[in-house]
Amino acid sequence: MTRKPSSIIYSKLVDLLCRLNREIAVTQKQRDDSRRTLGREYDPARVKETEEISAIENERFYSNPPSDSTLSKPPVPPALPPIPTAHILAEQASEERYEAKLQHLRDTTAMLKAFTAKPTPVTPTDRGPSKFNEL
């Protein structure tokens, strides 16, 4: 029984891993493209960010529980990862869009109330009987 040199074995292994990586990349691209067609909430980048934020929040809760929790506090405050700035800015932008929409609705409601409160203008037919018919 002859042994193959280790360089040949490693070369085949590297080739196999490269081919596998290419096939995985193609499959992931197809998955991402099909998710995008479902809508914005299924966008892979958005899903990944949501899962990361959820993991960070869970880690924060269990590593340093709030005072109203029954979990015990650690003796030394843990070093926790910060919530990404992009997420905080996205939440602020979402809140600002919501507030702008509410303000638009308030303005529209006020305008409609003003229109309904105005007296109706006098039209020529509302002046009473015509004097031309009396002649």
DSSP file (Angstrom, degrees, kcal/mol; ACC not computed):
  #  RESIDUE AA STRUCTURE BP1 BP2  ACC     N-H-->O    O-->H-N    N-H-->O    O-->H-N    TCO  KAPPA ALPHA  PHI   PSI    X-CA   Y-CA   Z-CA
    1    1 A M              0   0    0      0, 0.0     2,-0.4     0, 0.0     0, 0.0   0.000 360.0 360.0 360.0 123.6    0.0    0.0    0.0
    2    2 A T        -     0   0    0      0, 0.0     2,-0.4     0, 0.0     0, 0.0  -0.753 360.0-134.7-101.2 146.0    1.5    3.3   -1.1
    3    3 A R        -     0   0    0     -2,-0.4     3,-0.1     1,-0.0     0, 0.0  -0.798  15.9-128.2 -99.7 138.4    0.8    6.5    0.6
    4    4 A K        -     0   0    0     -2,-0.4     5,-0.0     1,-0.1    -1,-0.0  -0.571  36.7 -98.1 -78.9 146.2    0.1    9.6   -1.4
    5    5 A P    >>  -     0   0    0      0, 0.0     4,-1.5     0, 0.0     3,-0.9  -0.349  29.6-121.1 -62.7 147.0    2.1   12.6   -0.5
    6    6 A S  H 3> S+     0   0    0      1,-0.3     4,-2.8     2,-0.2     5,-0.2   0.791 109.8  63.7 -63.1 -28.2    0.3   15.0    1.8
    7    7 A S  H 3> S+     0   0    0      1,-0.2     4,-2.1     2,-0.2    -1,-0.3   0.872 102.9  49.0 -65.8 -34.3    0.6   17.9   -0.7
    8    8 A I  H <> S+     0   0    0     -3,-0.9     4,-2.4     2,-0.2    -1,-0.2   0.910 111.8  48.7 -68.8 -42.2   -1.6   15.9   -3.1
    9    9 A I  H  X S+     0   0    0     -4,-1.5     4,-2.3     1,-0.2    -2,-0.2   0.936 113.6  46.1 -62.5 -46.6   -4.2   15.2   -0.4
   10   10 A Y  H  X S+     0   0    0     -4,-2.8     4,-2.8     1,-0.2    -1,-0.2   0.881 110.2  54.4 -64.4 -37.5   -4.2   18.8    0.7
   11   11 A S  H  X S+     0   0    0     -4,-2.1     4,-2.4    -5,-0.2    -1,-0.2   0.925 110.3  45.8 -61.9 -44.9   -4.5   20.0   -2.9
   12   12 A K  H  X S+     0   0    0     -4,-2.4     4,-2.4     2,-0.2    -1,-0.2   0.889 113.1  51.0 -64.7 -38.5   -7.6   17.8   -3.5
   13   13 A L  H  X S+     0   0    0     -4,-2.3     4,-2.5     2,-0.2    -2,-0.2   0.916 110.5  47.9 -65.7 -43.2   -9.1   19.0   -0.2
   14   14 A V  H  X S+     0   0    0     -4,-2.8     4,-2.5     2,-0.2    -2,-0.2   0.913 111.6  50.8 -63.9 -42.6   -8.5   22.6   -1.2
   15   15 A D  H  X S+     0   0    0     -4,-2.4     4,-2.4     2,-0.2    -2,-0.2   0.916 110.8  49.1 -59.9 -43.5  -10.1   22.0   -4.6
   16   16 A L  H  X S+     0   0    0     -4,-2.4     4,-2.5     1,-0.2    -2,-0.2   0.919 111.8  48.3 -62.7 -44.5  -13.1   20.3   -2.9
   17   17 A L  H  X S+     0   0    0     -4,-2.5     4,-2.4     2,-0.2    -2,-0.2   0.883 110.8  51.1 -65.1 -38.4  -13.5   23.2   -0.5
   18   18 A C  H  X S+     0   0    0     -4,-2.5     4,-2.2     2,-0.2    -2,-0.2   0.922 111.9  46.5 -65.0 -43.5  -13.3   25.8   -3.3
   19   19 A R  H  X S+     0   0    0     -4,-2.4     4,-2.3     2,-0.2    -2,-0.2   0.917 112.9  49.9 -64.1 -42.8  -15.9   24.0   -5.4
   20   20 A L  H  X S+     0   0    0     -4,-2.5     4,-2.5     1,-0.2    -2,-0.2   0.902 109.3  52.0 -61.9 -41.6  -18.2   23.7   -2.3
   21   21 A N  H  X S+     0   0    0     -4,-2.4     4,-2.4     2,-0.2    -1,-0.2   0.904 109.3  49.7 -62.6 -42.2  -17.7   27.4   -1.6
   22   22 A R  H  X S+     0   0    0     -4,-2.2     4,-2.1     2,-0.2    -2,-0.2   0.921 112.2  47.6 -62.6 -43.7  -18.7   28.4   -5.1
   23   23 A E  H  X S+     0   0    0     -4,-2.3     4,-2.2     1,-0.2    -2,-0.2   0.891 112.0  49.5 -66.5 -38.7  -21.8   26.2   -5.0
   24   24 A I  H  X S+     0   0    0     -4,-2.5     4,-2.8     2,-0.2     5,-0.2   0.912 109.2  52.4 -65.4 -41.5  -22.8   27.6   -1.6
   25   25 A A  H  X S+     0   0    0     -4,-2.4     4,-2.2     1,-0.2    -2,-0.2   0.905 110.4  47.9 -61.8 -41.6  -22.4   31.1   -2.8
   26   26 A V  H  X S+     0   0    0     -4,-2.1     4,-2.2     2,-0.2    -1,-0.2   0.922 113.0  48.2 -64.7 -44.0  -24.7   30.4   -5.8
   27   27 A T  H  X S+     0   0    0     -4,-2.2     4,-2.4     1,-0.2    -2,-0.2   0.906 111.6  49.6 -63.7 -42.2  -27.3   28.8   -3.6
   28   28 A Q  H  X S+     0   0    0     -4,-2.8     4,-2.9     2,-0.2    -1,-0.2   0.890 109.4  52.1 -65.1 -38.5  -27.2   31.7   -1.1
   29   29 A K  H  X S+     0   0    0     -4,-2.2     4,-2.6     2,-0.2    -1,-0.2   0.915 110.1  48.5 -63.6 -42.3  -27.6   34.2   -3.9
   30   30 A Q  H  X S+     0   0    0     -4,-2.2     4,-2.3     2,-0.2    -2,-0.2   0.916 112.5  49.0 -62.7 -42.6  -30.6   32.4   -5.2
   31   31 A R  H  X S+     0   0    0     -4,-2.4     4,-2.2     2,-0.2    -2,-0.2   0.935 112.4  47.6 -62.0 -46.7  -32.1   32.3   -1.7
   32   32 A D  H  X S+     0   0    0     -4,-2.9     4,-2.1     1,-0.2    -2,-0.2   0.908 111.9  49.9 -62.3 -42.8  -31.5   36.0   -1.2
   33   33 A D  H  X S+     0   0    0     -4,-2.6     4,-1.2     1,-0.2    -1,-0.2   0.901 111.2  48.5 -63.4 -40.9  -33.0   36.9   -4.6
   34   34 A S  H  X S+     0   0    0     -4,-2.3     4,-0.6     1,-0.2    -1,-0.2   0.863 110.4  51.9 -69.5 -33.5  -36.1   34.8   -3.9
   35   35 A R  H >X S+     0   0    0     -4,-2.2     3,-1.1     1,-0.2     4,-0.7   0.891 104.4  56.9 -66.7 -38.7  -36.5   36.4   -0.5
   36   36 A R  H >< S+     0   0    0     -4,-2.1     3,-0.7     1,-0.3    -1,-0.2   0.838 100.4  58.2 -62.7 -31.3  -36.2   39.9   -2.0
   37   37 A T  H 3< S+     0   0    0     -4,-1.2    -1,-0.3     1,-0.2    -2,-0.2   0.741  97.6  62.6 -71.1 -20.2  -39.2   39.1   -4.2
   38   38 A L  H << S-     0   0    0     -3,-1.1    -1,-0.2    -4,-0.6     2,-0.2   0.765 119.0 -86.3 -75.0 -24.9  -41.3   38.4   -1.1
   39   39 A G    X<  -     0   0    0     -4,-0.7     3,-1.3    -3,-0.7    -1,-0.3  -0.744  44.7 -64.8 139.5 172.5  -41.0   42.0    0.1
   40   40 A R  G >  S+     0   0    0      1,-0.3     3,-1.6    -2,-0.2     6,-0.2   0.844 122.1  60.7 -62.6 -36.3  -38.8   44.4    2.1
   41   41 A E  G 3  S+     0   0    0      1,-0.3    -1,-0.3    -3,-0.1    -5,-0.1   0.656 104.6  50.6 -69.8 -13.2  -39.3   42.5    5.4
   42   42 A Y  G <  S+     0   0    0     -3,-1.3    -1,-0.3    -7,-0.2    -2,-0.2   0.340  76.1 131.6-102.9   5.1  -37.7   39.4    4.0
   43   43 A D    <>  -     0   0    0     -3,-1.6     4,-2.6    -4,-0.2     3,-0.3  -0.389  61.2-132.4 -59.9 128.9  -34.6   41.2    2.6
   44   44 A P  H  > S+     0   0    0      0, 0.0     4,-2.7     0, 0.0     5,-0.2   0.856 104.1  51.2 -56.2 -39.7  -31.6   39.1    3.8
   45   45 A A  H  > S+     0   0    0      1,-0.2     4,-2.3     2,-0.2     5,-0.2   0.913 112.7  46.2 -64.8 -40.3  -29.7   42.1    5.1
   46   46 A R  H  > S+     0   0    0     -3,-0.3     4,-2.4     2,-0.2    -1,-0.2   0.903 112.8  49.3 -68.2 -41.1  -32.7   43.3    7.1
   47   47 A V  H  X S+     0   0    0     -4,-2.6     4,-2.3     2,-0.2    -2,-0.2   0.918 111.9  49.2 -63.4 -43.3  -33.3   39.8    8.5
   48   48 A K  H  X S+     0   0    0     -4,-2.7     4,-2.4    -5,-0.2    -2,-0.2   0.921 111.7  48.4 -62.5 -44.4  -29.7   39.4    9.5
   49   49 A E  H  X S+     0   0    0     -4,-2.3     4,-2.6     1,-0.2     5,-0.2   0.913 110.8  51.0 -62.9 -42.4  -29.6   42.8   11.2
   50   50 A T  H  X S+     0   0    0     -4,-2.4     4,-2.3     1,-0.2    -1,-0.2   0.906 111.2  47.9 -61.9 -42.1  -32.8   42.0   13.1
   51   51 A E  H  X S+     0   0    0     -4,-2.3     4,-2.3     2,-0.2    -1,-0.2   0.889 111.5  50.3 -67.0 -38.7  -31.4   38.7   14.3
   52   52 A E  H  X S+     0   0    0     -4,-2.4     4,-2.4     2,-0.2    -2,-0.2   0.924 111.5  47.9 -64.2 -43.9  -28.1   40.3   15.4
   53   53 A I  H  X S+     0   0    0     -4,-2.6     4,-2.6     1,-0.2    -2,-0.2   0.912 111.4  51.0 -63.1 -42.0  -30.0   43.0   17.3
   54   54 A S  H  X S+     0   0    0     -4,-2.3     4,-2.4    -5,-0.2    -1,-0.2   0.909 110.2  49.2 -62.3 -42.1  -32.2   40.4   18.9
   55   55 A A  H  X S+     0   0    0     -4,-2.3     4,-2.5     2,-0.2    -2,-0.2   0.909 111.7  49.0 -63.9 -42.0  -29.1   38.4   20.0
   56   56 A I  H  X S+     0   0    0     -4,-2.4     4,-2.5     2,-0.2    -2,-0.2   0.916 111.7  48.8 -64.1 -43.0  -27.5   41.5   21.5
   57   57 A E  H  X S+     0   0    0     -4,-2.6     4,-2.4     2,-0.2    -2,-0.2   0.901 112.2  48.3 -65.3 -40.0  -30.7   42.4   23.4
   58   58 A N  H  X S+     0   0    0     -4,-2.4     4,-2.6     2,-0.2     5,-0.3   0.918 111.7  49.8 -64.1 -42.4  -30.9   38.8   24.7
   59   59 A E  H  X S+     0   0    0     -4,-2.5     4,-2.2     1,-0.2     5,-0.3   0.914 111.5  49.0 -62.2 -42.0  -27.3   38.9   25.7
   60   60 A R  H  X S+     0   0    0     -4,-2.5     4,-2.0     2,-0.2    -1,-0.2   0.912 112.0  49.1 -62.7 -42.8  -27.8   42.2   27.5
   61   61 A F  H  < S+     0   0    0     -4,-2.4    -2,-0.2     1,-0.2    -1,-0.2   0.937 118.2  37.2 -64.8 -46.9  -30.9   40.9   29.3
   62   62 A Y  H  < S+     0   0    0     -4,-2.6    -1,-0.2     1,-0.2    -2,-0.2   0.770 119.0  48.1 -81.4 -24.4  -29.3   37.7   30.6
   63   63 A S  H  < S+     0   0    0     -4,-2.2    -2,-0.2    -5,-0.3    -1,-0.2   0.833 133.2  13.3 -82.1 -33.2  -25.9   39.1   31.3
   64   64 A N  S  < S-     0   0    0     -4,-2.0    -1,-0.2    -5,-0.3    -2,-0.1  -0.622  86.6-160.6-141.6  77.3  -27.1   42.2   33.2
   65   65 A P        -     0   0    0      0, 0.0    -3,-0.1     0, 0.0    -4,-0.1  -0.182  25.9-101.1 -64.3 151.8  -30.8   41.7   34.0
   66   66 A P    >   -     0   0    0      0, 0.0     3,-1.6     0, 0.0     5,-0.2  -0.202  34.6-105.2 -66.6 165.2  -33.0   44.7   34.9
   67   67 A S  T 3  S+     0   0    0      1,-0.3     6,-0.1     3,-0.1     0, 0.0   0.784 118.7  56.6 -65.7 -27.9  -33.8   45.4   38.5
   68   68 A D  T 3  S+     0   0    0      2,-0.0    -1,-0.3     0, 0.0     2,-0.2   0.457  89.5  99.2 -84.0   1.5  -37.4   44.1   38.2
   69   69 A S  S <  S-     0   0    0     -3,-1.6     0, 0.0     2,-0.1     0, 0.0  -0.528  73.5-136.5 -85.9 154.0  -36.2   40.7   37.0
   70   70 A T  S    S+     0   0    0     -2,-0.2     2,-0.1     2,-0.1    -1,-0.1   0.518  74.7 106.8 -85.2  -5.6  -35.8   37.6   39.3
   71   71 A L  S    S-     0   0    0     -5,-0.2     2,-0.2     1,-0.1    -2,-0.1  -0.450  78.6-110.1 -72.0 146.8  -32.5   36.8   37.7
   72   72 A S        -     0   0    0     -2,-0.1    -1,-0.1     1,-0.1    -2,-0.1  -0.513  29.0-119.1 -79.2 146.6  -29.5   37.5   39.9
   73   73 A K        -     0   0    0     -2,-0.2    -9,-0.1    -9,-0.1    -1,-0.1  -0.554  29.9-108.6 -81.4 147.0  -27.1   40.4   39.0
   74   74 A P        -     0   0    0      0, 0.0    -1,-0.1     0, 0.0   -11,-0.0  -0.452  19.6-127.5 -72.4 150.0  -23.5   39.6   38.2
   75   75 A P  S    S+     0   0    0      0, 0.0    -2,-0.0     0, 0.0     0, 0.0   0.853 100.0  40.5 -66.2 -32.6  -20.9   40.7   40.8
   76   76 A V  S    S-     0   0    0     -3,-0.0     0, 0.0     0, 0.0     0, 0.0  -0.964  99.5-110.0-116.2 130.4  -18.9   42.5   38.1
   77   77 A P        -     0   0    0      0, 0.0   -13,-0.1     0, 0.0     2,-0.1  -0.362  40.9-120.9 -59.0 132.2  -20.8   44.5   35.4
   78   78 A P        -     0   0    0      0, 0.0     2,-0.9     0, 0.0   -15,-0.0  -0.352  12.6-118.3 -76.1 154.5  -20.3   42.6   32.1
   79   79 A A        -     0   0    0     -2,-0.1     0, 0.0   -16,-0.0     0, 0.0  -0.827  42.7-172.8 -90.1 105.5  -18.7   44.1   29.0
   80   80 A L        -     0   0    0     -2,-0.9   -24,-0.0     1,-0.1   -20,-0.0  -0.738  27.0-106.8-104.7 148.2  -21.6   44.0   26.5
   81   81 A P        -     0   0    0      0, 0.0     2,-0.1     0, 0.0   -21,-0.1  -0.460  40.5-114.4 -70.2 143.7  -21.5   44.8   22.8
   82   82 A P        -     0   0    0      0, 0.0     3,-0.1     0, 0.0   -26,-0.0  -0.395  29.1-102.6 -75.1 155.2  -23.1   48.1   21.9
   83   83 A I        -     0   0    0      1,-0.1     5,-0.1    -2,-0.1   -30,-0.0  -0.637  53.3 -96.4 -73.2 133.2  -26.2   48.2   19.8
   84   84 A P     >  -     0   0    0      0, 0.0     4,-1.6     0, 0.0     3,-0.5  -0.186  22.2-133.0 -57.3 140.5  -25.1   49.2   16.3
   85   85 A T  H  > S+     0   0    0      1,-0.2     4,-2.9     2,-0.2     5,-0.2   0.860 105.1  61.1 -61.0 -37.5  -25.4   52.9   15.5
   86   86 A A  H  > S+     0   0    0      1,-0.2     4,-2.2     2,-0.2    -1,-0.2   0.882 104.1  49.8 -59.2 -37.9  -27.1   52.1   12.1
   87   87 A H  H  > S+     0   0    0     -3,-0.5     4,-2.2     2,-0.2    -1,-0.2   0.915 111.2  48.0 -67.2 -42.8  -29.9   50.4   14.0
   88   88 A I  H  X S+     0   0    0     -4,-1.6     4,-2.2     1,-0.2    -2,-0.2   0.922 113.2  47.9 -63.9 -43.8  -30.4   53.3   16.4
   89   89 A L  H  X S+     0   0    0     -4,-2.9     4,-2.4     1,-0.2    -1,-0.2   0.876 110.1  52.4 -65.4 -37.1  -30.4   55.8   13.4
   90   90 A A  H  X S+     0   0    0     -4,-2.2     4,-2.2    -5,-0.2    -1,-0.2   0.902 109.6  49.1 -65.3 -40.3  -32.9   53.7   11.5
   91   91 A E  H  X S+     0   0    0     -4,-2.2     4,-2.4     2,-0.2    -2,-0.2   0.907 111.2  49.7 -64.5 -41.2  -35.2   53.6   14.5
   92   92 A Q  H  X S+     0   0    0     -4,-2.2     4,-2.4     2,-0.2    -2,-0.2   0.918 111.0  49.0 -63.8 -42.8  -35.0   57.4   14.8
   93   93 A A  H  X S+     0   0    0     -4,-2.4     4,-2.4     1,-0.2    -1,-0.2   0.893 110.6  51.4 -63.5 -39.0  -35.7   57.9   11.1
   94   94 A S  H  X S+     0   0    0     -4,-2.2     4,-2.2     2,-0.2    -2,-0.2   0.915 110.7  48.0 -64.0 -42.8  -38.7   55.6   11.4
   95   95 A E  H  X S+     0   0    0     -4,-2.4     4,-2.6     2,-0.2    -2,-0.2   0.891 110.8  51.4 -64.8 -39.2  -40.0   57.6   14.4
   96   96 A E  H  X S+     0   0    0     -4,-2.4     4,-2.5     2,-0.2    -2,-0.2   0.903 109.7  49.3 -65.5 -40.5  -39.5   60.8   12.5
   97   97 A R  H  X S+     0   0    0     -4,-2.4     4,-2.2     2,-0.2    -1,-0.2   0.905 111.7  49.7 -63.3 -40.4  -41.4   59.5    9.5
   98   98 A Y  H  X S+     0   0    0     -4,-2.2     4,-2.3     2,-0.2    -2,-0.2   0.921 111.5  47.8 -63.9 -44.5  -44.2   58.4   11.8
   99   99 A E  H  X S+     0   0    0     -4,-2.6     4,-2.6     2,-0.2    -2,-0.2   0.892 110.9  51.6 -63.7 -40.1  -44.4   61.8   13.5
  100  100 A A  H  X S+     0   0    0     -4,-2.5     4,-2.2     2,-0.2    -1,-0.2   0.898 109.9  49.6 -63.5 -39.6  -44.4   63.6   10.1
  101  101 A K  H  X S+     0   0    0     -4,-2.2     4,-2.1     2,-0.2    -2,-0.2   0.911 111.3  48.9 -65.5 -41.9  -47.3   61.4    9.0
  102  102 A L  H  X S+     0   0    0     -4,-2.3     4,-2.5     2,-0.2    -2,-0.2   0.912 110.8  50.3 -63.0 -42.1  -49.2   62.1   12.2
  103  103 A Q  H  X S+     0   0    0     -4,-2.6     4,-2.7     1,-0.2    -2,-0.2   0.898 108.9  52.0 -63.7 -39.8  -48.6   65.9   11.8
  104  104 A H  H  X S+     0   0    0     -4,-2.2     4,-2.5     2,-0.2    -1,-0.2   0.910 110.1  48.9 -61.3 -42.5  -49.8   65.6    8.2
  105  105 A L  H  X S+     0   0    0     -4,-2.1     4,-2.5     2,-0.2    -2,-0.2   0.900 110.9  50.2 -64.6 -40.4  -53.0   63.9    9.4
  106  106 A R  H  X S+     0   0    0     -4,-2.5     4,-2.6     2,-0.2    -2,-0.2   0.930 111.9  47.9 -62.4 -44.8  -53.5   66.6   12.1
  107  107 A D  H  X S+     0   0    0     -4,-2.7     4,-2.3     1,-0.2    -2,-0.2   0.913 112.3  49.0 -62.2 -43.0  -53.0   69.4    9.5
  108  108 A T  H  X S+     0   0    0     -4,-2.5     4,-2.4     2,-0.2    -1,-0.2   0.909 111.5  49.3 -63.9 -42.3  -55.5   67.7    7.1
  109  109 A T  H  X S+     0   0    0     -4,-2.5     4,-2.3     2,-0.2    -2,-0.2   0.917 111.3  49.3 -63.2 -43.9  -58.1   67.3    9.9
  110  110 A A  H  X S+     0   0    0     -4,-2.6     4,-2.2     1,-0.2    -2,-0.2   0.895 111.3  49.9 -62.8 -40.0  -57.7   70.9   10.9
  111  111 A M  H  X S+     0   0    0     -4,-2.3     4,-2.1     2,-0.2    -2,-0.2   0.913 110.8  48.8 -65.8 -42.2  -58.1   72.0    7.3
  112  112 A L  H  X S+     0   0    0     -4,-2.4     4,-2.1     2,-0.2    -2,-0.2   0.886 111.0  50.6 -65.1 -38.3  -61.2   69.9    6.8
  113  113 A K  H  X S+     0   0    0     -4,-2.3     4,-1.7     1,-0.2    -1,-0.2   0.892 109.4  51.6 -64.6 -38.9  -62.7   71.3   10.1
  114  114 A A  H  X S+     0   0    0     -4,-2.2     4,-1.0     1,-0.2    -2,-0.2   0.902 109.8  49.3 -65.6 -39.3  -62.0   74.8    8.8
  115  115 A F  H  < S+     0   0    0     -4,-2.1     3,-0.3     1,-0.2    -2,-0.2   0.894 112.3  46.9 -65.7 -40.2  -63.8   74.0    5.6
  116  116 A T  H  < S+     0   0    0     -4,-2.1    -1,-0.2     1,-0.2    -2,-0.2   0.768 110.2  53.7 -75.0 -23.6  -66.9   72.6    7.3
  117  117 A A  H  < S+     0   0    0     -4,-1.7    -1,-0.2    -5,-0.2    -2,-0.2   0.678  87.2  99.2 -83.7 -17.8  -67.0   75.5    9.7
  118  118 A K  S  < S-     0   0    0     -4,-1.0     2,-0.1    -3,-0.3    -3,-0.0  -0.418  82.4-112.3 -68.5 140.5  -67.1   78.2    7.0
  119  119 A P        -     0   0    0      0, 0.0    -1,-0.1     0, 0.0    -2,-0.1  -0.463  39.0-102.4 -70.0 149.2  -70.4   79.6    6.0
  120  120 A T        -     0   0    0     -2,-0.1     3,-0.1     1,-0.1    -4,-0.0  -0.489  40.8-108.6 -72.4 139.8  -71.6   78.6    2.6
  121  121 A P        -     0   0    0      0, 0.0     2,-0.4     0, 0.0    -1,-0.1  -0.317  33.3-105.3 -68.7 152.4  -71.1   81.3    0.0
  122  122 A V        -     0   0    0      2,-0.0     5,-0.0     3,-0.0     0, 0.0  -0.634  36.1-160.1 -79.3 129.2  -74.2   83.1   -1.4
  123  123 A T    >   -     0   0    0     -2,-0.4     3,-2.0     1,-0.1     4,-0.3  -0.712  32.9-104.2-104.3 160.7  -75.1   82.0   -4.9
  124  124 A P  G >  S+     0   0    0      0, 0.0     3,-0.9     0, 0.0     4,-0.1   0.800 121.0  55.1 -55.6 -29.8  -77.3   84.0   -7.3
  125  125 A T  G 3  S+     0   0    0      1,-0.2     3,-0.4     2,-0.1     5,-0.0   0.647  99.6  61.6 -79.4 -13.5  -80.2   81.6   -6.7
  126  126 A D  G <  S+     0   0    0     -3,-2.0    -1,-0.2     1,-0.2    -4,-0.0   0.428  79.8  86.7 -90.9   1.4  -80.0   82.1   -2.9
  127  127 A R  S <  S-     0   0    0     -3,-0.9    -1,-0.2    -4,-0.3    -2,-0.1   0.569  98.3-107.9 -80.0  -7.9  -80.8   85.9   -3.1
  128  128 A G        -     0   0    0     -3,-0.4    -1,-0.3    -4,-0.1     2,-0.1  -0.710  66.0 -10.8 112.7-168.7  -84.5   85.4   -3.1
  129  129 A P  S    S-     0   0    0      0, 0.0     2,-0.2     0, 0.0    -3,-0.0  -0.361  75.5-108.0 -69.1 147.0  -87.1   85.9   -5.8
  130  130 A S        -     0   0    0      1,-0.1     3,-0.4    -2,-0.1     4,-0.3  -0.502  14.1-149.4 -75.7 140.0  -86.0   87.6   -9.0
  131  131 A K  S >> S+     0   0    0      1,-0.2     3,-0.6    -2,-0.2     4,-0.5   0.615  91.7  72.4 -83.5 -14.8  -87.2   91.1   -9.6
  132  132 A F  G >4 S+     0   0    0      1,-0.2     3,-0.5     2,-0.2    -1,-0.2   0.788  90.2  58.8 -71.9 -25.7  -87.1   90.6  -13.4
  133  133 A N  G 34 S+     0   0    0     -3,-0.4    -1,-0.2     1,-0.2    -2,-0.2   0.731  97.0  62.2 -74.4 -21.5  -90.2   88.3  -13.1
  134  134 A E  G <4        0   0    0     -3,-0.6    -1,-0.2    -4,-0.3    -2,-0.2   0.720 360.0 360.0 -77.8 -21.1  -92.3   91.1  -11.6
  135  135 A L    <<        0   0    0     -4,-0.5    -1,-0.2    -3,-0.5    -2,-0.1   0.483 360.0 360.0 -77.0 360.0  -91.9   93.4  -14.6
